[in-house]
Amino acid sequence: MGAGGEALAALGQRTLAVPYAAPGDRAVVRIVSSDGGMLRGQLVKLLRSSPNIVEPRCAHFGVCGGCQWQHLDYTAQLEQKQNLVRDALRHAGFPDLSVPPAIGWEPAWEYRTQMHVFVGTRGEEPILGFHTWGGERIVDIRGCNTSHPELVRALEGLRTVWRLRLAPHLRSPAAIRSVRLRVAEATGDLMVGLVVPVPLSSDDREQVVVAFLDQVPGLTSLIELTPRPGPHGIEEYDADLLWGRPYLRKEVLGVRLQVPPLANFPVNGRAFPGLLELILERLGGSPTDGLVELNAGIGAFTFHLALDVARVVAVTAERDLDAAWTNAGLDNFSNVTFVADGFGSEWHEAVRGEPARLAFLHPPGTGLPPAATRALKLAGVQHVVYLGSALGALARDVAVLVKEGFSLRHVQPVDLSPHTSRVHGLLTLRLG
């Protein structure tokens, strides 16, 4: 299986990628496109099924692009994710590295705590759903087996709102493009964010609030999200509270957090506690250690790290600083210092005179910033745990860290997105 989710086969000197197929299938395939050495095919007829095939739970599987691997037994999914991490590291120059099977947390269903539903139309009727695999067409979704039950219930409430409670001019993507839903498992908080091309009028706001409060059970936050141009052409959002609290109340392994509408937070609520324990085990922190964390966000990982060490210097985005410091105060974490992105004077002041032996790195999909590795060495870091989701960036970052004198000691594939081709790599590196 490839990183894009397709089953791969050799066809002469070229590679054939077929969505919704599986290793071991024997099938008739139609070639639908060609790009250099890569052919893309469409499954026409299955002659013999792979022994790893199972019946997908979701009625939308094969049309909706949310899941690519529901037709694979979960053990087979973990094996394929092991292969993806091994292949990425092999291409980065680590051909002989031992990569163990991927770790997953079961049951591998109803784990997602976030949902992004797009608004479309079919004839005169509004539809709510997800995009097709690699396409822009919206599939009208009537349920989602990988999402938390509270999100599915909220989705049904949204349908009633769109069908019966909104004025006609509010039902189309021209008024509301999409809806972002988030749930907090421990507290039951439910946040709904409406992505709108332009801010709603005061009358429309009033109608929306009344409709959502009436039809969406458990709603604690209703947010308006207006897009604006961001750096590098990436769209960002301004958030405006329509009703309720401006954050979700989360609690993970006894640590409380407030999560604003636009803050990143691990999506797999079932796996996150186990992942934290795995990271802490790999770090092996002690009460005398200092630790540096990059891409700390609002502190989703930070405070659990701080329980095991003397102090944490957490580098985060400027936009997340206020929320991060607020979260530090909820449980009185006095051994955490948040600093803004970059490795300038604030960074040097935070790490000066007190070396940090440990580092936890979980960069975005673009990987580590160019100055990060040298900054870690200047801070005295000797032991690194790296959590990466973009395998290309992970491979590049590991190659840079090794070039700077770190050695790769352990690799652990981690599955935080069952039934998709996405996989994380949890790597342990040591200086020297």
Order of alpha helices (4+ residues) and beta strands (2+ residues): beta-beta-beta-beta-alpha-beta-beta-beta-alpha-beta-beta-alpha-beta-beta-beta-beta-alpha-beta-alpha-beta-alpha-beta-alpha-beta-alpha-beta-alpha-beta-beta
